[in-house]
Amino acid sequence: MKNGIHNNSISLSGTVCGEPVFSHEIFGEKFYEVTLEVARLSGMNDVLPISVSEHLLKDSFHAGNKVTVTGQFRSYNKMVGDKSKLMLTVFVRDVLPFDETANSNVLELTGYICKEPIYRKTPFNREICDVLIAVNRQYNKSDYIPLIVWGRNARFAGSLPIGEHISVVGRVQSRNYQKRLADDTVETRTAYEVSVSKLTVVKDDVVAVP
């Protein structure tokens, strides 16, 4: 995984929620935002944002349709008031017929740790580590992706330094949380993150397994 195409790949299968909404236009190509509801093995669902170019829309993205998409998990900065907020979305490169036999949510990333990992334990004594990685993209751009690492992998991730080159396999999850605002009101927001199932360190093209 060396370049901006092969170090970031995702495949999702799910149900389209709502109709596509125009987002932006780049070099004459229009892009639309839509959400995809993806089932977990636990029976819960993740509702994930995806970005689709006009030429890929066709008739696939109507509410209730089931689709499989492949692409990349990307980040961008959006101004919200006077602050810049990191936004995450699935950039669709290909739309496939829905495949109910395939893994409905699988992501592979290779990147560099760009912030000191935060290791902690939950109230139920479950080990967890927050890791932020920078994933190189074509044209000298990078995507900044938050990871959640669990158990033995969390302990290992918590010991890694900034700049470490790692490769992960996992799934993208959505999580609702409560945010108290300046006027003391509470707003429900949604966070997106990668739940890591496998983490390896890349050293001079050799992968080291914890």
N, C-alpha and C positions, 0 to 999 in steps of 0.2 A: 504494500500500500504506500505509494510514493507521491502521487500527484493529487490534484484537487478533484479528480473524478473517482479514484479508487480508494481514497482514505475516508470516504463518507458515503455510505449507502444505506437506504432504508426501503423496506417493503411493508405496505399496510393493506389489509383487506377489511372492508367494513361497509357501513350504510351511510349514504349521503344525508346530511341534516340540512334542510333548507335549500334555497337556490343560490347559485354563485352571485357574488357581489363584486362589481368592478373595483379594483384596487389601484393600479397604476399602469403606466405605459412606458416602455423602454425601447428606443429605436423603432418605433412604429408598431411594436408588439404589445398587445393588451394582456394584462394579467388579472385574474379574478381570485377572490378568496371564498373558501367554502369549508365547512367542517365535516369531519368523517367520524362516525361513531364506531369504535373498534372494541370488540369483546375481549375480556380477560378470561383466563381459565377459572377464576374465582366467581365468575358470574356478573361481576361489575363491568362497567364500560368506561373507556376513555374517549373523550370528545376532543379531537385533535384538529388544529388549523392546518389547512393545506393551501398552497398557491399553485394555480393552474393557468397556463397560457391559453389564449383564445383558440389556437389551432388544435389543442388537445381536449377542449370542452365537449364538442360534438353533442351527443345525446346522453352521455354517461352520467352527468352530474345534476340530475333532477332529484328532488327530495324523495327518499325511499329507495333509490337505486342502490344496488350492491356493486362495488367495484374493488379491484385490486390496483394499487398504484405503486410505482417504484420511483426513487429519486434520492434527494439528499435532505438532511435535517440542517436548516440554516438559521442564522441569527441576523438581526438588523436593529439599528437604533431608531427609535421613534420618539419625537418630542411630545411629551404629555405635560401641558402647561409650560413651565419654565425648566423642566427636567427631561433628561434623556433616559428612556427606558429600553432595556434589552428585550426584544421581541423574538419569539421562536416560531418557525413554521416549517412545514414539509414542502419542499420545492419539487413539484412533480416533473419527472422526465419522461415517463411512459405510463399509459393507462392500459390495463389488461382485463380480460374477462375475469369475473369474480371466481376465486378458487377457494372453496370452503375447506379443502384438505391441506392448504398451505398454512404455515405459521402466520397468524394474522398481524403480527407486529414484531419485526426484527430489525435491529439497527446495528451497524458496524462502523466504528470510528477509530481513526488513528490521529493523535494530536499531542500537544505539549501542555503540561500542567502550567497554568499561568497565574495561579493564586494559591497561597498556602492552603493545603487540605485541612478541613475541620473535622476531626474525629470526636465522636461523642457516643453516649448511650441513651436510649429511649427510657421513659419511665418503666417500661417492661424489661429493662436490661438488655435490649437488643442493640448490637453494635452497628453504627452507621457512620459514614464519612461523606462529607460534601466535597466534591472536586470540580473545579472549573478548568476546562481544556480549550485550547485554541486549535482549531482544525484548519489547515491550509486549504485554500480554494484557488482556482485558476485566477490569473490576472492579479497576483499579489494581494489577494483578499484572504481574510480568515473569518471563520465562524466560531463564536464563543458559546460553548455548550455546557450546561450544568449537569453533573452526574451525581447520582446517589448510589453509594457502594455499601454492601451489607456484610455482616459476619466477618469471617477470616479475611476476606478481601478488603473489608473496611479497615482492619488493623494494618494491613499491608499498605493500603493507599495512604493512610494517615502518616506513614513514615517517608513518603516520597517527597523529594524536593521540587521547588519551582523549576521548570525547564525540563523535567523528566519526560521522555518520549514514551507514550503508552498507547496500547490498542485495547479497545473494549468491545464487547458484544452485549446487547441488552434490548430494552424496549422503551418507547416513549410513553410517558404517563401524564395524565392531567390530574391536577389536585386543586380543590377549592379551599380557600382560606379566608379568614376574616381580617380586614385591615381597618384600623381605627384612624380616621382622618383628623385634620387639624381642627375642624369644627365639632369634634367629639362624636360624629356619626360613624357608624360601622358599615363598611362596604364589602360585599363578597367578591373576591377576585379569583382568577384561575391561574395557576402556575403550571408550567410544562418542564419536565425533566426526564433524564434518561436513567432508568433503573438498571443497574449493571449486573449481569449474570456471570460475566467472565472478564478478567482484567489481566493483561500481560504487559511487561516492560519490554520496549524495543531497544536493543543495544547493538549498534553497528550491524544492523540487518539480522541480528539474532534475537529471537523472542525468548525472554526469561519468564517462566511461570512461577508465581508465588507459591 
